[in-house]
Amino acid sequence: MKSIEINARTVADAVELALTQLGKDRDEVAIAVLESGDDSEEVLVRVTVVDDDEETLESASTKPPKDVDIALARSILEELLKRMDIHAYVTAVPSHSPGQDGQTEETITLHVEGADEQAMSLLIGRRGETLQSLQFMLNLMVSRKVQHWPQIVVDVGNYRQRRRESLEGLARRMADRARQSGRPVMLEPMAPYERRIVHVALHTDTTVYTQSSGEGENRKVVIYPSKP
C-alpha cells in the first residue's frame, strides 16, 4: 500500500496536503497521527492508500476519542445543521471496531435524526456522497481543535447500517449467481468504503473471490466463481 508522511501546522492541513499529493479522496485512505506536536512544533501524519480489495479497516490516531472530542464534534455538527437550516437531533454513540493490527479501536458515531424526510435525504445524497463529505468536513473541523484525527462517523436516519445490510445481502445473492452460472458477476460502481463492505462480506466464502475493476467513479466489484 502506498503511504506518505506529512508535516504541517495542523492535522487537517497535513491530511489535505497528503490527499492532494496522493490524488485520492478521504474515503480511500487511512490516517494515523504519528506526532501531535505542540504550540511550537508541527504535527506528523501518515496517510496510507487503502486497497479496497483487501480486508483493511481504517485506522486513525492511536488515541481513542475523548469525551471532549465527542462534545465538540456534536456541537460543531449541530451548528453546521443549523446553518443549513436543517432541524435535527444529534446523538453520540460510542462503538468499537477491529483495527488493522487485530486490536479493538474505539470510534464515535453521531446519529442525525429529523422529522423532515426530504432534508434527511438531501443530507445523505446520491449513494451517500453528501454524507461522506459532511463527515469529512466534520473530522477536519474537529481535528483543527484537538490536533489529532478524531475518527468520527456521521450517520443520518441509520442510513449506514441499512446500506451495509443491503450491500451484504447483494454480495451474497450475486455470489450465488456466480457459483450457479460459473461466470463472473459485475456489480454497479460503488464508493471505496462500499466496495470494501462487499469484499469483507465474501472474504470467508471459499467458493468465490472478489476483485475491483475500473477507474475512479466507475470502479466496481467483480465476483468470480472459484476454480474447482
DAZI-V859149 format. One record per pair of residues at least 6 apart in sequence whose ideal C-beta (glycine too) atoms are under 6 Angstrom apart, sorted by the first residue. I is the first residue (numbers start at 0). J is the second residue. Records with the same first field share a line. If there is no record, write none. Layout:
BEGIN
I=J, J
END
This chain:
BEGIN
0=47, 48, 50
1=48
2=45, 47
3=17, 46
4=45
5=13, 16, 17, 44
6=41, 43
7=13, 16, 41
8=41
9=143
10=32, 42, 44, 142, 146, 147, 148
11=139, 142, 143
13=42, 44
17=46
23=48
25=135
26=131, 191, 192
27=191
28=46, 48
29=47, 49, 57, 58
30=46, 59, 148
31=45
32=44, 60, 147, 148
33=43, 45
34=42, 43
35=42, 146, 147
36=42
49=55
51=191, 194, 195, 211
52=210, 211
54=199, 202
58=98, 99
59=148, 150
60=147, 148
62=147
63=105
64=107, 149
68=145, 149
69=91, 107
71=141, 144
72=141, 151
73=89, 91
75=140
76=89, 109, 137
77=89
80=87
85=118
86=113
87=111, 113
88=112
89=109, 111
90=110
91=107, 109
92=108
93=107
94=106, 108
95=103, 105
96=104, 106
98=104
106=150, 152
107=151
108=152, 154
109=153
110=154
111=155
113=119
119=155, 156
122=155
123=130, 155, 158
130=155
133=153
134=153
138=149, 151
141=149
142=148
163=196
166=193, 196, 197
167=200
170=197, 200, 201
173=184, 222
174=201, 204, 207, 222
176=184
177=184, 207, 222, 224
178=206, 224
181=224
183=221, 223
184=222
185=219, 221
186=219, 220
188=217, 219
194=211, 220
197=220
198=209
201=207, 209
206=225
207=222, 224, 225
208=223, 225
209=220, 222
210=221
211=218, 220
212=221
213=219
END
